[in-house]
């Protein structure tokens, strides 16, 4: 029953399209309910969402230039969710010795919904937070390009606040292509990127954006298989040095409804990355399963642990 419910929520992304914008090939993004929770340290500068003009939510920070044991990690969530989807991952990193000065996430689309729910890992902190904020259960979908400015500015805030020019990106679902597009547009970031983890990203298309959906569903003009947008994203190499790259995905074509195979099973794979498959694993469990988190955390720690 839980699996059926989770798949149903995910499929809502495909069915929820907005009215056409002035450009008939570019659907409007539905306006989110409001801003997401702001759980940064009090001294972290406030960012204003470039599209919706409200405070960008998220978490991270202790105080400016607080000592670091690791290169800071920035978590980038997927569509229709917010930074709260990363709370279980943040907590697992904390248990492994990471501090809040080293763990950051932004809510680039405002208050998110619940389609980040996993089958086997609960997120009670997110659920309580959303209930307290009066989350209305609606599906608010967004796209990559509209959010590149906010992710870029957030990376710069983390660099300035921590005093570390180096950073790590851990991304999930739409967050993967958003993070990759940010690195494509802002090439100067690449020299400071230490590691990149892309979890279940639509790097070569997704089941949720079948042929013909490009003008009807938000973000499908970007991440449907064969779009010019994906061609530009993947041209000239799918990964960038000097960072180390890893992808995490189902690979079987049966576990993740976003990548039903054989057509889409290998879509999250990137040339030049360590590509790890976890067959028959659901979309959100790929991000939250403690055993999988331990794998990608270990990968990050190999390159992001600061030597004393």
N, C-alpha and C positions, 0 to 999 in steps of 0.2 A: 504493500500500500504506500509506504514512504517513497519507494522508487517511482511509482506511478505518479504520485503527487509532484515530486521533484521534476520529473520529465515534463509534466503538464505545465509547470511554471516556466520551464525553459522554452517550451514550444510557444508560449505566449509572446516571446520576443519576435517570432516570425509573424504572428497574427496581428500584432499591435502596430499598425502603421498610422502615420499622421496624414493630415490633409496636405496637398501639394503646396509647396512654397512658390514664390514668384518664378523660380526655375522649376519647370515641371519635372525635370529629371532629378530633383533634389528635394525629397520629402522634408517637411518641417520636423524639427525635434520637439517632442512633447515637453512642455514645461514641467520640471520636477515640482513636487509638493512644496519644497522649501530647502533651506540649507541643512546640511548634515551636522552632527554633533562636533563641537570644537574641543578636542582633548589634548591640545598641545600644552607644553609648559607656558606659564604666564608671560615669559619674556620672548616667546617666539613671535616674530612679526606676523601680522594678519595679512592674508592675501584676499583679494576680491575676485570672484569668479568673472572671467572675461566675457562670458555670455550672459549670465543671469544677474550679475552685479551684487551678489551677496557674499558673505564671508565663506571662504573655502574651509571646510571642516577636515578633520583628520586627527592624527596623534603623533607624538614624538617630542623629544627634547627634555633636558633637565635644566641647564643654564648655559649661557654663551661660553663656548670654549671649554666646557667640562671635559676632563680627560677621557680619552678613547682607548679601548682595548681592541676594537675592530673598526674597519672602514664602515661608515654608516650605510645601512640598507634602506632603500625606498621601495615600499610595496605599492603596486599599481593594480587596482581592482578592475573588474570587468563591467559589462553593461548592466544597468538597472540595479546596481548595488552601491555600496559606499565603503569607506575605510574600515568600518566595523566588521566587514567580512574577514578581515585579517586578524582579529583578536586571538583566536586559538593559535595561529602561527606566531604572533608576537609573544604569546605566553610560553610557547615551546622554546623560542629563542631566548627568552628571559631565563628559563630553567637551565639553559646551556651556558649561561654566564654573560649574555648580552645585556646592555643597559638601555634605558629609554633614550639616551643620547645617541644611540646607534640604531634605533628602530623607528622608522618614519613611514607614514602613509597619508595620502590626501584623498579627499572625497571630491573628485573632479566634476561630478554631475549632480551635486546636491544630495538630499536625503534619499537613500536607496530603498529598494524593496527587498523581498525575501528570496529571490531566485538564486541567491548564493548558498542556499541551504544544501548541506551534504546529506548523504544517506546514513553515514556511520559516525560522523563527528559533529556533536552539537555545538552551538554557539549561543549559550544563554545570555552572555553579556550583550551581544548584539540585539537579541530578542527583547530584553528588558529595555534597552536604550530606545529601540524603535517604538515600543509600546508607550514609553514615557513621553516620547516626542509626538505621539499621535499619528504615526505612519499609517496612511490610509489603505495600504495594500495594493495600490495601483502600480502598473508597470510603466515606468518612464524610461524610454530608450534614447540613447545618444549615439554619437559617432566618434571617429578618431580625430579628424581635422579640427573640429570645434574645441577640442580639449588640449591640443598641443601647447598653446600658450600657457595654460595653467600648469601643466606638468613641467614645462621648461622653467617657469618662474619658481616653482616649488623646489626643484633641484638646486637652483641658485640660492634660495633661502637656506636649505639644509647645508650647503657648502659654507655659507657665510656664518651660520650659527654654530656649527660644529668646528669650524676652522680646518676642515678636511676638504681639499679640492677633490679627492678621490671619493667615489661612491659606488654602490652596487644597486642594480635594479632587479626586483623580483616581481614578475607580472603574471596576470592570469586572464585568459579569455580575451576580450577586447583590449584589455590593458597591455597585452603583448604587442599587438599591432600599433597601439598608441605609443608605447615606449619606443618601438622601432622607428616610427615616423618622427618622433621627437629627435632621435639620434640622427636621422636622415637630414632633417631640416637644420638642426643646430649641430653642425659637424664638430665644433669646438668641444663639445661634451665628450666626444669619443676618447680623447687622450686621458681623461680622468676616470673613465669607466673601468672598474676592476673586474667585475663579473656581471653576467646577465643570465637570469633564469626566466625562461618563457614557458608557462604552464598552460597547455590546451589552447594555444593561440591559433587564430584563423589565418595562418601565414600563406595558405594556398587555397583558401575557400572554406566554406562551411555548409553543412546540411541546412542550416537555418536560412541561407540565402541561395535558393536554387535559381537556375536560369530564369530570367524574367522578373526577378524580385528587385532588380537594381533601382528602379524608379518608384517603388512602392513601399519599401521598408527601410527605415532609417539605418544607415551604415552599410546596407547591402550594395550600394553603389561603390563602396570602398572594398569590402571583403568577400563579395561573391567571386567564385572561381573565374579567372580570366579577365577581370576588370583592368582597365588601364591603371587604376590606383594601385592595385597589388603588383602589377608589372613594374611600375616605378619603384615601389618599395623594395622589390627583390632584385632589381637591376644592379649590376656592379658588385654583387656579393651580398649574401643574406646575413652575414655577421661582420663585425668590425674588430680589428685589433686595436690596442693590445689586450683588450678584455678577453676573458675566458667565458664561453657560452655553453649553456645547457638548456635542452628542452625536456619537458616532462609531459607525457601524453598517453592515452589509452593504446592506440596502435592496432587494436583488434578490429575496429570498426563496429564493435558491438556494445561496448561499455559506455561510451560518451555519445549522447544523442546529437551533439554538435558536429560530430565527425563520423557519420555512419559509413561504413566501408562497403566495397573496396574503393569507392570513388574518393572519399574524404579521409580515410583512416590515417594517412600519413601527412595530412595537411599541416599539422603543427611542427613537423620536422624542419630544421634549418641546416643548410650546408655550412660546414665549419663549426658546428656545435657538437657537444656530447649529447646524443639523442637517446633518451631513456624511455622505454615503453613499459607501461604497467597495464597489461591486458585486462579487459573487462572491468575497468575502474571508471566510475561515474565522474562527470565533468568537475564537480566541486570537491569530491574526495581526492582528486589528483592534487588539489591545493592544500587540503586540510588533513589528510590521513597522517597520523604521527610518524609512521614508518617512512612515508614519502618525504615529509618535511625534514626528517633526519637525514635523508639522502641529499636533498638539495642544500640544506644547511651545512652539511659536511663539505660539499663542493665549494660553497662560498667561503667557508672558514679556511680552506686550503690556500686561498689567495687574499683574504681580507683580514686575517688576524695580524695585528700589529706586533712586531717584535720589540721586546723591551731590553 
